[in-house]
Amino acid sequence: MKNKVNKNENLAWKDTVLVPAGKTVDILAEFSNPGEWVMHCHIAEHLEAGMTTKFNVLQ
């Protein structure tokens, strides 16, 4: 079975992944822009629970 990918044309959501409860997703990302970056959940209660991480992209 092929995974269905929904392309969202709304650019406000372009870097957002919706993950249904109890599910996981694989994310393919290009890290070519050096610097410190953050991945996080947009639900405040989840942020308070630690659903955020920082990573560094080196040159």
C-alpha positions as CSV (number, residue, x, y, z in Angstrom):
1,M,0.0,0.0,0.0
2,K,1.3,3.4,-0.9
3,N,1.3,6.2,1.7
4,K,-1.0,9.0,0.8
5,V,0.6,12.5,1.0
6,N,-1.7,15.5,1.3
7,K,-0.1,18.7,-0.1
8,N,-1.4,21.7,1.8
9,E,-1.3,24.9,-0.2
10,N,-1.6,27.1,2.9
11,L,2.0,28.2,3.5
12,A,1.2,28.8,7.2
13,W,1.1,25.0,7.6
14,K,4.0,24.2,5.3
15,D,6.4,23.1,8.1
16,T,3.6,21.4,10.2
17,V,2.8,17.7,10.5
18,L,-0.5,16.6,12.0
19,V,0.0,13.3,13.9
20,P,-3.1,11.4,15.0
21,A,-3.3,10.1,18.5
22,G,-1.4,6.8,18.9
23,K,0.3,7.2,15.4
24,T,3.8,8.0,14.3
25,V,5.2,9.7,11.2
26,D,8.5,9.7,9.3
27,I,9.7,13.1,8.4
28,L,12.2,13.7,5.5
29,A,13.9,17.1,6.0
30,E,16.8,18.9,4.4
31,F,19.1,20.5,6.9
32,S,21.2,22.8,4.7
33,N,20.7,26.0,6.6
34,P,23.3,26.2,9.4
35,G,22.2,27.4,12.9
36,E,20.1,26.4,15.9
37,W,16.7,25.1,15.2
38,V,13.7,24.0,17.3
39,M,11.1,21.3,16.7
40,H,8.0,21.5,18.9
41,C,4.4,20.7,19.5
42,H,1.9,23.6,19.0
43,I,-0.3,22.5,21.9
44,A,0.7,24.5,25.0
45,E,0.1,21.6,27.4
46,H,2.4,19.3,25.3
47,L,5.2,22.0,25.3
48,E,5.0,22.1,29.1
49,A,5.3,18.3,29.1
50,G,8.6,18.5,27.1
51,M,7.5,17.9,23.5
52,T,10.2,20.2,22.1
53,T,13.8,19.7,21.1
54,K,16.6,21.9,19.8
55,F,19.2,20.8,17.3
56,N,22.3,22.4,15.6
57,V,23.0,22.3,11.9
58,L,26.7,22.7,11.2
59,Q,28.3,24.0,8.1
